[in-house]
C-alpha cells in the first residue's frame, strides 16, 4: 500500500512539474581575472541556469577580443528536492587593446546575455627583464597600510617552456603576527614580455597584520620541470626531464598604527562598508502580539566576517526582541576578502501605538579616501496596529430532543455535535476519509519498520558498523547540531563509504567529498579549534552524505576486501 501511494504521489508531482510554464533563461557572464594585462590570455565564461533559445553567437566579441579556444559544459544537480541544470561556454581570449572595454551582449537565439565591463592594462615591458626563461616574483597591492588592513600578496611563476609539473612555496612573513586567507586556487594564463611568450602561474593571499611595524616577506622558492614526469612534482619515482628552480624577490611593507583622528571602537579599515535592512513587507507592518522579523545585513570589502562587530542591543519600550544566531561568511576573489554578517531579530509588539526604532551606526575607516565614515540606518517610526478582537462563536441552534430522551446540559451540548448543526458538509467527510487513509498508511509503515528492526536485531551483532548505521549516526548528530558528535560521525562514516581509502583525520578527506560539504566540515574545525564564530550548515552535510550513499559504487565493501598494499 505504501509503495502504491508513493507511485501516485510521484506521478502527481511529475505532472505538475511538466505542466509548469518555462522560465526565461538567466545568463551570467564572468572572467577568471579582471583587470587583465594586454597580451595576457584569460577565460570568459557564459553560464545559464535554464534552457536558452539557441546556441550563442560570439562573433560580436571579435571587435575587442581574439578568441583562441572555446569549450562547452553541461551539468545537473539535485538539492533540497530541486533538479537544476546549467550550461556554460568557456572562451579563452586575449584583448586587442588596453583600456575600459564594454563587451556587447551575446545573443542565444531570442535570449541575450548582459554586457560585461573589462579593464585591460597596458602590457608591462619591464616585467622579468634579465630574468631569463624561468623566474618567479612576489607583488603586493600597496607598500604602506594600517594595522588590521588587508594586504593582497600575489605570487607569480613565469616560464617560456611548457612545464609538466610545478610548485611554489607560500610566502613566509615575519616581523609581526598576521592573519592569512587563501584567495582560491592557482590561475594559469599566458602573457607576452618583449619578444617572449610566457606561461604564468599565479597565486594570491590576503594578509591582515595585527601589529604596526615592518612586515617582512622573505623570498619564496618555485620549482618547475620541463619534459615528461609523473603527476606530482614531489614524487621521487619515475621523474624525467629538466628540473628548474628560482627564488622570488623579498619585500618590506610598512604597517602604520591606527590614525589618531579615527575615533572608533572597534577599528575597521576597509575599502567599503554598508549596512542594509529588510522587512517581510515594505513599509513594515506591525500588529500587537504578532511576530515580525527584521534582517540586518552588513558587507565589508577588505575585512573578514569575524572583524565585523556585533550590532548594539536596542532597548525599545513596547517591543520584545528575540535575536537569532548571526550568519557569518567570507567571499574570496582576486581583490581580496569580503566579509558578510547577517543578523535576524524577531520583534513582537506588546502595545498599539507609535514605536520608534533608533538609528544604527557603524563607524569605519575608508582606506581609499583615508577618512572616517559611518554606515548608518536612520531611525524609523512605525505605527503598531491593535490586535484584532477575537471572533465570537455564534450560538448553536436549539433542536428539540426526541420524546423520552433527556435534554443535554449546556456543558454537554457545547462539546457534542447536535443533530442538524450546519457546517458539517461533504468536504468534512472527505477530509475525515483522507485523514483516516493517511493514518492507516502511517500505522502500516510503523508496523513494517518494527518488523524489519526485529529481524535485524535477531541477527548476530557485527562489530563493524554498516554504511547505513554510520549514516544514521551522522544524520542524528546533524539534526541535533552537535559539533563534536558531527565531527566524529563524519570520520566514522567516511572510513566506511570511502573505503579502501585510509581516513584518519579530516584532512584525509581531500577532494573525495563535494566542495560544499568539505567547506562545512572545515567550518566545524574552525569553530571547535580555531575560536571562530561561523554558522555550520548541518542540513547540507546530511543531504550531501545521503546523496553520496545513493551513488553507484558507494555501498559498504564486503568483509572479503583485501587490505591496501601500501599503508
N, C-alpha and C positions, 0 to 999 in steps of 0.2 A: 504493500500500500504506500509506504514511504517512497519507494522508487517511482511509483506511478505519479504521486503528487509532485515529485521533483521534475519528472519529464514534462508535466503540464505547466509548471512554473517556468521552466527553461524555454518552452515553446512560446509562452505568452511574452516573456521578456524579449526574446528574439524578434517576435513580430513587432513589438513596439519600437525596437531599435531600427528595424528595416523600414518602418513607416515614418521615422523621424525625418524631418527635412534636412538636407545637407547644408552645411555652413560654408561661408566663403573661406578660402584658404588664407591663412595668416603667414606671410612670407617675411622672414627676418634676414638681415644682412650683417655680416661681421667679418673682421680680418684678424689674423693672428697677431699683428702688430700695427699700432697706429700711435705716433707717426712712424714712417719708414724713410730710408735714405734712397736717393736716386741710385740706380744700378743695383739695388737690392731686390731679390725676389721675395715675394710674400704670398700668403694664401688668402683668398677671398672666398667666403662661404655664403651660399644662399640656401636657407633651410625653411621648409614649410611643414606645418603640423597637420595639414589636411590635404585633400586632393586638389591639385591645380588643374586648370582648364586645358593646358597643353604644355609641351616641352619648352624650356626657356630659350629665348633668342638673345645671346650675349654679344651680338655684333655692335650694339651702341657703345660697349666698353672700349672698342678698338680706337676711339678718338683719344683716350687718355692712357690706355694700358696696352702692353703686349701680353697676349695670353700664351703662356709657354706649355701648359698642360691642364687637363681637366679630368675630373672623375665624378662618379655618381654613387650614392649610397642610400639604401632604404633600411629602415628599422621599425620594429614593432615592440611595444612594451605593454605590460599589464600591471596596473597599480590601483589599489583601492576599488576594484571592481570595474575600472575603466580600461578599455582597449584603445591604445593610442598608437598611431602610425606617424612616422615622419620620413621626410625625404630631403636629401641635401645634395647640392652640387658644389664641389670644391675646385676652384681655379687657382693655378699657380701663375702669378702675373708679375710684371715689372712696370713701373711708371715710366712714361715717356718724358715727363718734365717735372720740375720741382714746383712747390707752391701748394696752395689750398685747392684740392681737386674736388669737384662735386660729381660723383658717379651717377649717371642718369638711372631712372627706374628701368627695370628689366621686365619685359612682357612674358608672362606664362599663359599664352592664349589671351583670354579676357581678364585674367588676374595680372596684377602688377606688383612688383616689389617696391619698397620705398627707396628714395635716393640715399646715397651714402657719402659722407664727407670724409676725405682722406688728406692727411698732411704729409707732404713729401719734402724732406730736407735735401739741400744740395749735397752732392757726393763729396766726401772728405778726401782731399788729396794728400793729407799729411799722415793719415792713419797707417801705421805699420811701416813707416819709412825706414829702410835699413834693417827691418826685422827678418827678411827672408821669406821662405815659403811656408814656415810653420812658426807661429808665435801666439802668445796669449797676453791679455791685458785686463785690467780692472778699472772701471769708471764709477764715479759717484755723481748723483744728480745735483749736489751742492757741496761746496768746500767749507761752509760755515752754517751752523744751525743751533737751535736752542736745545736744552736738556729735554728729553722725552719727545722731541720732534722726530718725525720719520725721516730716515736716510735710506735711499734706494741705491744698492750696490749691484752693478751689472758686471758679470764675469764673461769674457768672450774668448773663444778659441778660433784662430784663423789657420786655414790650410789650403795651399794651392792644389795638393794632391788629394785624391779621394781616400778617405780613411775607412778601414774595415772595422776599427774599434777606436774608442777614445774615452777619456775620463778627465775630470777636473776636480781638484780638491777644493772644498768650500773655503772662502776667505777666513783667515784667522785674525780675530780682532782682539786687541789688548789695550790697556790703559784705563779701562773702566768696565763696569757691568753693563751689559746690553741685553735687550730682548730681540731675538731674531725670528723672522717669519719667512718661510719659504714661499716664493711667489710662483708656484706652479712648476710645470715640467720644463725641461730644456727645449729650446726652439732652434731650428736649423733653417738657414737660408743662404743665399749666395749674394756676393757683393763684388764690385769692381774697384780695385785700388790701382791707379795708374794703368798699366797695360796688363795687369794680372787679375784673374778671376779667382776669388777665394770662396771656399765653403766656410760658413761661420756657425759655430755652436755657441749659444747664448743662454745664460742662467742668471736670474735676478733674485735678490733678497731684500727684505725690508728690515732695517735695524733701528731700534729705539734706544739711544743712550740714556742711562739712568743717572749719570753724574755729569757735571761740567768738567772741562779739561781738554786734553789732546787725545783723540781717538786714533789709534794706530791700526792700519790694515797691512798685514805682512804679505810678501809675495806668495802667490799660490802656484802649486805645481800642476801642469797639464801634460797629459801623455796622449799620443796617437800612434796608430800602427798603419803602415802602408802595406797593402797586399792582403792575401788571404789569412784568416785566423779563425779561431773559434768564436763563438758568440760573445764571450766575455773577454775584455782586455786583461783582466787579472787572473784568468785561468792559465795555469802553468803547463797544461798539456796541449800539444799539437799546434802551438802557435808558429806561424811563419810570416815572414815579411819584416820590414824595417820598423824599428821602434823609435819614435821621436819624443823628445821631452823639451819643455820650455817652462820658464818661470815668469810670472807677471811682474808688473811694477808694484812698488809699495806706495801707500798713500797716507796722508795725515789730514784729519778733519778736526776743526776747532769746534768744540761744543760750549756754547755760551750759557750762563745761568739765566734764570727767569728774569725778564725785564723788571726794573724797579716800579714802573708805572703800570704793570699788568693788573694789579688789584683784583685777583680772582683766586678762589679756592674751590675745587682743585685746579691745577694748572693744565690747560687744554690747548696745546699748539696744534693747529690743523689747517688744511687747505680750505676746508669748508665745513660748516656745521649747521644743520637745520632741524627744527622740531615741528611736527605736524600733529593734528588731532583728527580723529574720525569718530562719527556717531552713527548708530543704525539709521537715523533719519536726519536730514538737514532741512530746516534748523532742528536742534534737538527737541524731543517731545518727552516731557517728564510727567508722570502721573503718580500721585501719592500711593505709596505701597507697592509700586511696580518697579522691578529692577531694569536698569538700562546700562549698557557698557560703553565706557569711553576708552578709546585706544590712542595712546601717545606713542609716536614713532620718532626716533632720533637717528639721524645718519651723520657720521663724522668721517670725512675724507682725510686720510693721513693719521687716523687713530684706530686702535683696536677696540672691539666692543667692551673689553674689560676696562678700558680707560674712561669710558663714558660714565658719568656719575649717576647715582640714583636720584630720581626726582624727589623733591621735598614733600613730606606728608602735609596735606591741607586739612585744617580743621574748619568744617563748614557747618554752621547751625542749620538743623533741619535736614541733614543729608547723611545717611550712613554709607560708609565706604568699605568695600571688600576687594583689596588688590589681589591680583593673580601673580604667579611667578613670572619674572621678566624673561623674555626671549632674547638671547644674545647670539650674534652671528657675525662672522668676518668674511668678506669677499675680497679675494686677491686678484689683481690684474697687473699689467705692465707698469702702471703708475704707483703701485704700492697696495696698501690695505685700506679698505673702507669698513668701518665698524657700524653695526646696526643694533639698536636696542629698542624693544617693543614692550611697553607696559600697558596692561589692561586693568581697569578698575571698574567694578560694578557699583553703581550708585542706586540707593533706594531712598527716595524722599519720604520723610516722616510727617510732613505737613504741607498743605497747599499754600500758594503764595509765591512771591519772588525770592529766588535764591541766586546769590552772586558767586560765581566761580572765580577765585583770584587768578591773576596773571601768573604764568610760569616763565622763568627766565634762566638761561644758561649762559654765563659769560665765557668767552673763548678768545684765543689769540689767533688772528689771521696771519699765517706765515707768509702769505703773498703780499699783503699790504703793510705788514709789520705794525698792526694796531689792534687794539682791543675792540671786540664786537660782542653783541648779545643776541642770541637766538631766543625768540620770545613768542609766546601765545598770549594774546591780550585777554583781559578779564571779560567775562561773559555773564550777562543777566538772563536768567531763564525763569519763565513763569511755570510753576508747578500746578497742574490741574488737580482738583479734588477727586477722590476716588468715587467711582460710580456707586450709587446706593444699591444694595442687594435686591435682586428681583424677588418679590413675594410670590409664594406658591399659591395659585388660585385654589379655593376650597373644592373638594371633590363633590360631585352632585349626589344628592341623597337618593338612595334606591331602597324602596320598601322590601323588607326581607320576606321570604315566603312564610306562609302561615305555619306556626308550630316551631319556627326557629327563633332562637334568642338573638336580639339585636346586639351587634358587636359594640364594645366600648369604644370611646374616642381613641384610646391608645392603640387598640387593635385595628381600627379602621385606618389609622394613619400608616400602618406598616404592612397591611394586607391589601392586595388588589380587590377592587369592588367590581362586581359583575356589571358590565355595560359602561365601564370607565373609558372615556375617549383617550386616544393616543396610542393604544396598542393596535397598530396596524400590521399589514402584511410584512412590511420591511423589518419589524422587530422579530417576527417569527423567522424570517430569513436569516437575520443576524444570529439568532439563537441556534439555528441549524448549522450555520457556518462555524460558529464558535464551538459547538459540540464536535464538529468534524476535526477542527484543529486540536481540541483537547484529546480526542481519540488518537490522533497522529502522534502527539507528544507522549502519551502513555505507551503506545506501541514502541516508540523509539527508546524510551527509558527501559522497557522490558527487554528489548533486544540488546541494549548496551550492558545491562546487568548480566544477561545470559552469556554474552561474549566475555565479560570480565570474569565470570565464574569459571569458564573454560580456561582462560589464561592463567588464573590463579591455581588451577589444578595441575598445570604443567610444572616440571621441575624448575627450581629457581636458577637463573642464569647470572653468574657474577658480572658478565659484560653486558651493560645496558644496550638495548636496541636503538636504532636511529629514531624511531617513533617515541620511545621513552625519553631520550635526551632532548628531543624537540619539545615534548610536553613540559619538561622542567624549564626549558628556555622560555616557552610561552608563559608559564606561570610567573617566572621572575620578571618578564616584561610587563605582564598585567599588574603586578604589584609594584613596578617601578623601583625594584631593589637593585641598586648599583652593584653591590658586592655579589649578590646571587646571580645577577645577569652576566657579570664578567666570568664567573666560574662556569655557568651553564653554557656560555658561548664556546669556551675552551673544550668542555666535555663533548658538546655537540659537534664541533669542528673535527675533533680527533676521530670521530666515527664516520662522518659524512665525507670528509676529505681524505680518508684512508686510500692508498698507503702512505700519503704524505705525513711526515712527522710534525705534529703540532705540540709544542711545549709551552710557548708564550704567545701573546697576541701578535708580536712582530712576525711570527712564523706564518701567519695567515697571508701576508704579502698581497699578491694580486689574485689570490684564489677566490676571493669573495667580491661581489659588486662594490663599486667605488662608494656608493651612497651608504651601504651597510658598513663598510670599513670606516668611513668617516664618523658614523655614530658610535661605533665601538671605540675608536680613538678618543672620542669625547668622554667616554666613561673613565678612561685612564686620566684624562686631563682634569676631570672633576675630583676623582679619588686621590690622585697623587700629585697633580700639578697645581692644586689650590685655585683652579679657575672656576668661575661661575658660568656654566654653559647648560643649555637645555638639551637633553638627550631624547631623541625620537624613538621611544621603545616600540611603538607600533610599527615603524619602518623595519627595525631589526627583526621583529617577529614575522612580518609579512615576507621579507626577503628570504628568511630562513625557510619558510614554508614553500616558497617558490622553488628554492634550490632542491628541497626534498622531492618536488614533483617532477624535476628534470630527469630524463632517462640517464641511467648510469649512476644515479646518486643514492641507490639503495645501499643498505649496510652490507659490507662484504661478508661472505660466509666464513665459517671458522677454519676453512681449509686454505686460506690465503697465506702464502709464504711471507716470511719477514723480508724487508728490503735488503738488498745486497750490501749497501753502504749505510751505516748508521751515523 
